[in-house]
Amino acid sequence: MKAIIFARVSTEEQKEAGNSLPAQIERLERYCERQCLEIVKRFSFDESAYKAKRDEFDKTLDYIKESKEKMAVCFDKVDRLSRNVFDKRVAELHDKALADEIELHFVSDGQIINSSISATEKFQFGISLGLAKYYSDAISDSVKRANENLIVQGRWTSKAPLGYLNTEDDKGNKDVEPDQNKSHYIIRMFERYATGNCSLKTIQAEMEKTGLRSYRDKFVTTSIIDHTLNNPFYYGMMRIKGKLYPHKHAPLISKELFDKVQQVKAGHNKKPFNYASKPFVLRGLITCSDCGCTVSPEAHKGHTYYSCTNFKRKHEKKAYVREEELLQPIHGLLKNIQLSDKSIQDITTALRKTNEAKIEYNRKTVGNLKQEHEKLQNRIDKMFDERLDGGITADMYDRKLKEYKERQAEIRTEIGMHDWADESYYLTVNKVFSLAQRAYEIFESSEVQEKRQLLSFLLQNCQLRNRTLTFGLKKPFDLIAFSAQKLASDKRKSRAFNPAHPIWLRGWDSNPRPED
């Protein structure tokens, strides 16, 4: 009788142990030689017998179906055929064997399924299939319990996200650690997107220039970047089946930065907007004081004019105002906002004293938070030992671990907020000083788009009222303007500026104009 031999493995352990493909083939070949079976085809592949989709095995079935003569189909064991008693392929082969179209030989189990088998042998075959399924189910349950235990411990159970690495020490303990070659690029993605001025395509182009690659050594795509920006793992939480769990691995960003990115994404999704290709200084900054509609620019005969879009149809006739006329009070403001070298020196002295106190406060606060985080980690380690020794129940362990991990996540967020506030403080001071020294010069020497960004940074509540531009100043530039005006008005009195007791004006005209 002709025969085909069938060898299959599904795990790395099987490949390396006595169930490897060469070992199975060798046993099957010796068996066929003893049974005087002529081997006409050999099938060997790596494929799970527990899944519904089994492409390689289906090719074997097609070969058997196309054969017009009876043959022996030889497996090493029953579980090499299938681990699923409900697999329709098993039923199909079983029916063919009982119909005397084929014979099923299970070499190591000593079983042969053909048309002449007894009820006992049929029962034995069914038991073998049932045991194979039980073995797979038991493994699956063990893996699930192990993963659940790892999740409770705050350990990631899958492939590390981009910017992290899966590691393993000499004892076989697995961990997830930041990738020193990629983690700073992930932080950069979040920081750039949080500004609200960068699209996914812009960030993707920047990352491609840096050479950042994903798992398959390919450049990151916008979809990968979008997935990264939505992944809470980077601030200390892992999302598993739609639920969030705190993890023990080092976060790359603060929760505040993550939330800021989500706000920017939500804003982009709500108001998709593409500006016209031609830039205008005041584009998108002004609204009509009468109806609240946008004041839009248009070019005509070499000049730029602004008018209300009149979307709500409240104006009978459009009123056009030239850009130069709207910029006049802004020019005056930019000149008045400049501080003298003496004023800046006095403010610098006061800021140094303030900064010393800020540094000490930040150092103590962050130090206390780190101590609390370490204390909680010690409690978790001690509690884990007590759980292993049976000192506490599983419910108590799970409840306290969740409590400790949530507090640790809060602490890491608070530390990140302090770091973010500290960096923001220094950046803001630098920008304020640069503008306070040469605001008008910077504005006049900038391109149109840069001018618009500068005004967006300085101004708020810009409105067109009766052909006149009204606006307010954002903090802290409103205070600088107040101080500059007051110093100018008191100059004749030769009154020295005291940074410890500055004299600010009580009010601010909604239509600031340069002094005569």
Legacy VTK file of the C-alpha trace (Angstrom):
# vtk DataFile Version 3.0
C-alpha trace
ASCII
DATASET POLYDATA
POINTS 516 float
0.000 0.000 0.000
1.178 3.491 -0.778
1.569 5.943 2.084
2.023 9.626 2.830
3.714 10.760 6.011
2.672 13.821 7.900
4.931 15.738 10.384
3.875 18.908 12.217
5.137 21.166 15.029
3.546 24.298 16.486
6.031 25.625 19.094
9.734 26.359 19.339
10.006 23.768 22.121
8.639 21.053 19.846
11.092 22.029 17.131
14.035 21.521 19.467
12.802 18.452 21.385
12.045 14.868 20.379
9.004 16.019 18.468
11.041 18.008 15.933
10.163 17.600 12.258
13.266 15.494 11.406
12.639 13.241 14.422
9.003 12.675 13.426
9.917 11.984 9.807
12.597 9.507 10.840
10.147 7.551 13.042
7.499 7.558 10.315
9.948 6.363 7.659
11.134 3.479 9.850
7.500 2.537 10.544
6.592 2.501 6.847
9.653 0.375 6.108
8.602 -2.179 8.740
4.997 -2.205 7.473
6.097 -2.468 3.830
4.387 0.818 2.985
5.644 2.755 -0.059
6.076 6.451 0.802
4.871 8.572 -2.122
4.624 11.973 -0.426
6.046 13.713 2.643
4.362 16.686 4.321
6.116 18.642 7.086
5.370 22.143 8.331
5.037 24.475 11.303
1.346 25.102 12.049
-0.993 25.066 15.043
-3.540 22.229 15.097
-5.851 24.172 17.403
-6.773 27.047 15.071
-9.564 27.015 12.502
-7.317 28.287 9.698
-4.853 25.555 8.699
-3.650 26.291 5.179
-0.839 23.735 5.067
-3.007 20.912 6.387
-5.718 21.775 3.879
-3.176 21.180 1.098
-2.672 17.678 2.522
-6.421 17.048 2.444
-6.589 18.183 -1.165
-3.866 15.704 -2.088
-5.722 12.863 -0.317
-9.005 13.766 -2.019
-7.392 13.811 -5.465
-5.833 10.371 -4.982
-7.836 7.592 -6.700
-6.332 4.672 -4.784
-6.393 3.683 -1.135
-3.385 4.839 0.887
-2.120 5.010 4.445
-1.947 8.471 6.025
0.707 8.256 8.749
1.034 10.570 11.774
3.435 10.287 14.695
0.662 10.811 17.279
-3.026 11.708 17.351
-2.231 15.242 18.504
-0.172 15.731 15.300
-3.490 15.381 13.444
-5.493 17.785 15.589
-6.053 19.111 19.108
-9.643 20.071 18.404
-12.324 17.352 18.560
-14.682 19.686 16.697
-12.351 20.121 13.726
-14.317 19.170 10.589
-11.078 17.961 8.975
-10.775 15.206 11.617
-14.334 14.084 10.969
-13.672 14.053 7.225
-10.569 11.854 7.542
-12.289 9.622 10.099
-15.252 9.062 7.742
-12.896 8.242 4.855
-11.085 5.678 7.035
-14.356 4.004 8.082
-15.418 3.981 4.402
-12.232 2.053 3.585
-10.921 4.862 1.340
-7.834 5.486 3.493
-6.160 4.237 6.673
-5.023 6.498 9.501
-1.837 5.300 11.218
-0.676 6.856 14.498
2.785 5.363 14.939
3.791 6.287 18.505
0.244 5.730 19.836
0.010 2.279 18.149
-3.383 3.035 16.622
-4.732 2.280 13.143
-8.130 3.628 12.063
-9.768 1.708 9.205
-13.098 0.155 8.265
-12.572 -2.904 10.479
-11.800 -1.240 13.850
-13.853 -2.221 16.892
-16.021 -0.007 19.089
-13.256 -0.065 21.713
-10.704 1.237 19.225
-13.110 3.967 18.107
-13.574 4.952 21.753
-9.796 4.948 22.276
-9.354 7.257 19.265
-11.991 9.636 20.639
-10.270 9.637 24.032
-6.933 10.461 22.371
-8.475 13.442 20.585
-10.155 14.571 23.814
-6.879 14.387 25.746
-5.116 16.357 23.017
-7.731 19.098 23.309
-7.548 19.048 27.095
-3.777 19.517 26.901
-4.155 22.579 24.655
-6.922 24.035 26.852
-4.787 23.520 29.960
-1.868 25.345 28.331
-4.176 28.175 27.273
-5.559 28.517 30.816
-2.053 28.556 32.268
-0.973 31.284 29.858
-4.063 33.375 30.686
-3.486 33.031 34.441
0.185 33.897 34.020
-0.702 36.973 31.956
-3.332 38.066 34.489
-0.740 37.755 37.247
1.740 39.822 35.230
-0.908 42.488 34.616
-1.609 42.709 38.350
2.113 43.139 38.928
2.132 45.947 36.373
4.209 44.074 33.787
3.614 44.253 30.036
2.880 40.834 28.509
3.333 41.512 24.804
5.749 43.085 22.341
7.141 46.362 23.644
5.711 49.557 22.081
7.884 51.650 19.783
10.489 53.391 21.940
10.815 50.424 24.330
12.680 47.107 24.194
11.790 43.630 25.445
14.718 42.502 27.626
15.669 39.331 29.498
18.340 38.909 32.190
20.587 35.915 32.917
17.903 34.320 35.086
15.288 34.489 32.357
13.345 37.373 33.930
11.689 39.397 31.187
11.145 43.153 31.292
10.354 46.176 29.135
12.835 49.051 29.168
13.139 52.342 27.251
15.103 52.040 24.031
17.962 54.519 24.412
18.202 54.862 20.631
14.510 55.615 20.030
12.802 56.808 23.239
13.821 60.463 22.773
12.142 60.466 19.348
8.870 59.334 20.959
9.088 62.175 23.470
9.750 64.554 20.586
6.594 63.337 18.798
4.413 64.153 21.802
6.057 67.540 22.428
5.788 68.596 18.788
2.152 67.542 18.420
1.158 69.150 21.738
2.068 72.590 20.348
-0.920 72.334 18.006
1.198 73.569 15.089
2.386 70.193 13.755
0.424 67.694 11.698
1.065 63.965 11.620
2.646 64.362 8.186
5.027 67.019 9.481
6.109 64.817 12.371
6.427 61.801 10.059
8.743 63.776 7.765
10.863 64.852 10.737
11.096 61.293 12.060
12.069 60.006 8.621
14.962 62.510 8.506
16.186 61.241 11.885
16.199 57.664 10.559
13.628 56.367 13.081
12.353 52.959 12.023
9.594 50.665 13.266
9.701 46.964 14.133
10.272 45.673 10.601
13.055 48.182 9.945
10.711 50.413 7.958
10.246 54.153 8.335
7.399 55.106 10.667
4.161 56.032 8.922
1.519 58.555 9.968
-0.692 55.687 11.164
2.113 54.420 13.442
2.631 57.942 14.797
-1.114 58.332 15.382
-1.191 54.973 17.217
1.812 56.064 19.302
0.178 59.368 20.282
-2.935 57.447 21.407
-1.022 54.880 23.484
-1.263 55.537 27.275
1.694 53.187 27.868
4.068 56.128 27.447
2.794 57.898 30.584
2.427 54.814 32.798
-0.798 52.982 31.913
-1.243 49.920 29.691
-4.442 49.397 27.705
-5.533 45.741 27.637
-8.860 44.776 26.050
-10.144 48.315 26.406
-9.209 48.667 30.096
-6.348 50.665 31.624
-3.929 49.160 34.151
-0.921 50.883 35.772
2.437 49.389 34.791
5.822 49.352 36.526
7.906 50.248 33.484
9.573 53.655 33.155
7.234 56.217 31.532
8.574 58.478 28.789
6.165 61.406 29.205
3.863 62.950 31.791
0.111 62.372 31.812
-0.340 66.124 31.406
1.542 66.030 28.099
-0.470 62.996 26.968
-3.751 64.757 27.823
-2.605 67.870 25.979
-1.959 65.787 22.857
-5.448 64.256 23.113
-6.968 67.746 23.377
-5.102 68.874 20.272
-6.211 65.751 18.390
-9.817 66.303 19.445
-9.628 69.911 18.287
-8.220 68.917 14.908
-10.954 66.331 14.482
-13.670 68.852 15.302
-12.525 71.759 13.178
-10.609 70.667 10.129
-9.486 73.844 8.414
-7.106 74.617 5.589
-5.904 78.190 5.219
-5.558 79.792 1.850
-2.161 79.607 0.271
-1.542 83.374 0.394
-0.486 84.589 3.881
-1.913 87.635 5.673
-0.652 89.161 8.920
-4.021 89.306 10.724
-5.649 86.271 9.082
-7.790 84.311 11.552
-7.058 86.665 14.474
-9.991 89.105 14.278
-13.730 88.740 14.770
-16.522 91.259 14.223
-17.659 92.917 17.464
-21.251 93.249 16.173
-22.011 89.710 14.954
-19.045 87.585 16.078
-18.211 86.402 12.560
-14.645 86.105 11.301
-12.992 89.129 9.726
-11.288 87.856 6.591
-8.596 89.433 4.382
-8.446 89.834 0.617
-5.914 91.422 -1.707
-6.941 94.146 -4.167
-4.713 96.375 -6.321
-1.600 95.774 -4.233
-3.292 96.357 -0.858
-4.840 94.052 1.722
-8.352 94.800 2.986
-10.245 93.199 5.889
-14.019 92.879 6.205
-16.574 90.843 8.147
-17.677 87.694 6.348
-21.261 88.638 7.347
-22.163 84.977 7.648
-25.073 85.820 9.950
-26.355 88.512 7.545
-26.446 91.295 10.172
-24.732 93.952 8.034
-26.495 95.637 5.165
-23.212 96.651 3.553
-19.653 95.401 3.860
-17.078 97.771 5.346
-13.468 97.341 4.208
-10.472 98.424 6.290
-6.892 98.481 5.019
-4.333 96.342 6.830
-2.030 99.321 7.448
-4.829 101.056 9.382
-5.435 97.992 11.565
-1.724 97.560 12.262
-1.237 101.169 13.441
-2.243 100.582 17.109
-0.249 97.325 17.098
2.882 99.192 16.013
2.348 101.633 18.859
1.897 98.759 21.297
5.086 97.017 20.168
7.048 100.231 20.651
5.560 100.866 24.101
6.109 97.284 25.290
9.883 97.711 25.096
11.644 98.111 28.441
14.841 100.013 29.063
18.070 98.211 29.944
17.757 99.536 33.508
14.232 98.144 33.878
15.295 94.755 32.532
18.269 94.683 34.897
16.015 95.401 37.873
13.518 92.732 36.795
16.374 90.259 36.272
17.556 90.805 39.837
14.057 90.153 41.162
13.670 87.066 38.959
16.928 85.599 40.269
15.611 85.807 43.831
12.286 84.357 42.758
14.030 81.595 40.829
16.136 80.569 43.834
12.994 80.090 45.889
11.307 78.269 42.991
14.236 75.884 42.581
14.272 75.047 46.282
10.516 74.484 46.326
10.666 72.306 43.208
13.584 70.277 44.603
11.835 69.564 47.910
8.483 68.767 46.308
9.915 66.396 43.691
12.154 64.804 46.345
9.163 64.102 48.580
7.223 62.636 45.664
10.116 60.332 44.741
10.425 59.166 48.355
6.715 58.373 48.452
6.998 56.461 45.166
9.921 54.402 46.519
8.061 53.723 49.771
5.059 52.408 47.839
7.332 50.187 45.735
8.855 48.729 48.912
5.365 47.993 50.183
4.486 46.264 46.920
7.636 44.104 47.044
7.004 43.158 50.663
3.342 42.426 49.983
4.321 40.183 47.046
6.566 38.112 49.336
3.728 37.833 51.861
1.383 36.678 49.111
3.825 33.951 48.063
4.113 32.833 51.693
0.326 32.798 52.081
0.320 35.690 54.558
-2.419 37.622 52.751
-5.337 36.598 50.573
-5.482 37.036 46.823
-8.343 39.561 47.101
-6.439 41.708 49.590
-3.303 41.519 47.445
-5.163 42.589 44.293
-6.965 45.431 46.070
-3.861 46.896 47.728
-1.715 46.442 44.611
-4.255 48.358 42.538
-4.341 51.103 45.181
-0.541 51.399 45.361
-0.083 51.314 41.594
-2.705 54.003 41.020
-0.989 56.259 43.550
2.393 55.612 41.921
0.924 56.620 38.566
-0.405 59.824 40.160
3.022 60.544 41.648
4.752 60.082 38.306
2.208 62.441 36.759
2.845 65.051 39.472
6.610 64.790 38.963
6.099 65.207 35.242
3.926 68.266 35.856
6.681 69.869 37.939
9.252 69.160 35.231
6.897 70.525 32.562
6.143 73.665 34.590
9.853 74.195 35.261
10.734 73.966 31.569
7.775 76.150 30.592
8.875 78.788 33.134
12.344 79.148 31.645
11.059 79.165 28.062
8.447 81.803 28.889
10.950 84.055 30.660
13.288 83.813 27.675
10.525 84.695 25.206
9.262 87.568 27.370
12.716 89.101 27.681
13.426 88.780 23.976
10.172 90.564 23.115
10.497 93.135 25.875
13.856 94.222 24.508
13.100 94.397 20.779
9.446 93.596 20.051
8.958 96.184 17.290
12.285 95.311 15.635
11.404 91.596 15.583
7.979 92.288 14.113
9.219 94.584 11.336
12.023 92.231 10.280
9.841 89.092 10.195
8.052 87.432 7.301
4.240 87.598 7.121
3.692 84.161 8.678
6.149 84.946 11.497
4.407 88.255 12.156
1.101 86.447 12.461
2.595 83.929 14.928
4.051 86.759 16.999
0.711 88.581 17.204
-1.050 85.330 18.076
1.461 84.918 20.921
0.911 88.480 22.206
-2.725 89.418 21.539
-6.137 88.147 22.591
-9.787 89.110 21.971
-9.011 90.970 18.740
-12.186 92.577 17.373
-13.093 94.954 14.586
-15.340 97.677 16.026
-16.438 100.584 13.777
-13.389 100.196 11.515
-11.105 100.198 14.564
-9.092 97.256 15.903
-9.501 96.569 19.616
-7.544 93.917 21.493
-6.098 92.809 24.809
-2.650 91.563 25.780
-1.919 88.090 27.077
-0.118 87.611 30.362
2.571 88.563 31.273
2.850 91.090 28.430
-0.081 93.093 29.810
1.923 93.731 32.984
5.012 94.686 31.003
2.978 97.166 28.965
1.425 98.640 32.129
4.860 98.971 33.687
6.363 100.553 30.580
3.557 103.118 30.351
3.761 103.960 34.018
7.506 104.364 33.906
7.172 106.677 30.908
4.575 108.836 32.650
6.633 109.002 35.876
9.947 109.633 34.146
9.781 113.356 34.845
9.568 112.585 38.562
12.819 110.550 38.359
11.144 107.819 40.309
13.216 104.617 40.434
11.563 101.352 39.556
11.403 98.956 42.511
10.835 95.357 41.303
9.743 94.327 44.779
6.897 96.871 44.726
6.008 97.544 41.086
3.231 100.009 40.396
0.820 98.637 37.762
-2.039 100.583 36.226
-5.466 99.492 37.453
-7.045 99.375 34.037
-6.143 98.759 30.430
-7.837 100.525 27.576
-9.518 98.089 25.183
-8.116 100.216 22.353
-4.448 100.852 23.280
-2.752 103.581 21.294
0.823 104.898 21.272
1.516 107.934 23.389
2.030 111.258 21.625
LINES 1 517
516 0 1 2 3 4 5 6 7 8 9 10 11 12 13 14 15 16 17 18 19 20 21 22 23 24 25 26 27 28 29 30 31 32 33 34 35 36 37 38 39 40 41 42 43 44 45 46 47 48 49 50 51 52 53 54 55 56 57 58 59 60 61 62 63 64 65 66 67 68 69 70 71 72 73 74 75 76 77 78 79 80 81 82 83 84 85 86 87 88 89 90 91 92 93 94 95 96 97 98 99 100 101 102 103 104 105 106 107 108 109 110 111 112 113 114 115 116 117 118 119 120 121 122 123 124 125 126 127 128 129 130 131 132 133 134 135 136 137 138 139 140 141 142 143 144 145 146 147 148 149 150 151 152 153 154 155 156 157 158 159 160 161 162 163 164 165 166 167 168 169 170 171 172 173 174 175 176 177 178 179 180 181 182 183 184 185 186 187 188 189 190 191 192 193 194 195 196 197 198 199 200 201 202 203 204 205 206 207 208 209 210 211 212 213 214 215 216 217 218 219 220 221 222 223 224 225 226 227 228 229 230 231 232 233 234 235 236 237 238 239 240 241 242 243 244 245 246 247 248 249 250 251 252 253 254 255 256 257 258 259 260 261 262 263 264 265 266 267 268 269 270 271 272 273 274 275 276 277 278 279 280 281 282 283 284 285 286 287 288 289 290 291 292 293 294 295 296 297 298 299 300 301 302 303 304 305 306 307 308 309 310 311 312 313 314 315 316 317 318 319 320 321 322 323 324 325 326 327 328 329 330 331 332 333 334 335 336 337 338 339 340 341 342 343 344 345 346 347 348 349 350 351 352 353 354 355 356 357 358 359 360 361 362 363 364 365 366 367 368 369 370 371 372 373 374 375 376 377 378 379 380 381 382 383 384 385 386 387 388 389 390 391 392 393 394 395 396 397 398 399 400 401 402 403 404 405 406 407 408 409 410 411 412 413 414 415 416 417 418 419 420 421 422 423 424 425 426 427 428 429 430 431 432 433 434 435 436 437 438 439 440 441 442 443 444 445 446 447 448 449 450 451 452 453 454 455 456 457 458 459 460 461 462 463 464 465 466 467 468 469 470 471 472 473 474 475 476 477 478 479 480 481 482 483 484 485 486 487 488 489 490 491 492 493 494 495 496 497 498 499 500 501 502 503 504 505 506 507 508 509 510 511 512 513 514 515
